[in-house]
């Protein structure tokens, strides 16, 4: 797995170390990976909300079904993979 070095101010470093010592995470890498995943999910959610708001504005009231939400989620994930150069 490729590595990435980051610099943190001392208070942030201590915070991460506290998360590890509490047993919540086993390493700083695991903690950072979880943060990145959470940010990816947050961005997906924001984009989905944006798309849904635009759809509502353009067509008037729409009944949103769980299937529609799943389709939008799949579309966003596929778009994100293409942007990152990953295989679908």
Secondary structure, DSSP 8 states (H G I E B T S, - for coil): ---------HHHHHHHHHHHHTTS-SSHHHHHHHHHHHHHHHHHHHHHHHHHHHHHHHHS-----HHHHHHHHHHHHHHHHHHHT---
